[in-house]
Amino acid sequence: MSNKLFSILIVLTLIFTLTGGSVLADDSLAKIKESGKMVVGLDDSFPPMGFRDENGDIVGFDIDLAKEAAKRLGVEAEFKAVDWDGVILSLKNGMIDVIWNGLTITPEREASIDFSRPYLENSQSIVVQANSDVKTKADLAGKVVGVQLGSSAVSAVESEPEVLASFEELRKYSNNTEALMDLQTGRIQAVVLDVIVGRYYISQRPGKFKVLSEDFGGEKYGVGIRSGSDSFRKALNQALADMIADGTAAKISEKWFGKDIVLK
């Protein structure tokens, strides 16, 4: 064996060892294209991001964005409703290709999955009945406050332990719709949820709710992607950038929010 060939074998062995036996390039984009579809996981009761209309069809702001992005990638968007509390697991085990449904970028989630570029700003707002005497977070003392199980609202509230300790109870719901129904009937006194979602609910039920000026902090939305899917993430980011640059994202935003609120 020549010295050159021996050196090449040593290098290949070292690469094989350091990569745990895998020297294959990332093929995440190729797999999406080969399948012909991008499977989008979502909570289908999360208006205006993704929800079912009166005909049972899944519609929403994120739905329109995902459809457009998929078209630019040369595939179809397929939507799969999943339990939001287990949505990260659904992504990691391959049941879905992306989480595209008002997913807040948090350090905890970034440690588990990858994200696209941020595309919307959001905050964790406090929604109360329109005639409520609750005006600040301090007024939540002794009150029952609702949140969606597995949502960033939970971690946002828990990040202020003194405020949380003042609640009579932090009640967790499977979705925001159930929490807001209990708020409307007086079973709870406040709901903490994404301000974009909260304002949409208020617009659909005039005179029922209001959003407090105080909130539990700002955040940004991104598309959740399986860790290591670099080629797919790069292509998806390019599709988003192109949609923003050519005004398509703005038109979708104006359709659902009445103005362009997409991050540039």
Secondary structure, DSSP 8 states (H G I E B T S, - for coil): --HHHHHHHHHHHHHHHHTTT------HHHHHHHHTEEEEEE-TEETTTEEE-TTS-EESHHHHHHHHHHHHHTSEEEEEE--GGGHHHHHHTTS-SEE-SS-B--HHHHTTSEE----EEEEEEEEEETT----SGGGGTT-EEEEETTSHHHHHHHTSHHHHHHSSEEEEESSHHHHHHHHHHTSSSEEEEEHHHHHHHHHHSTTTEEEEEEEEEEEEE--EE-TT-HHHHHHHHHHHHHHHHTTHHHHHHHHHHSS--B--
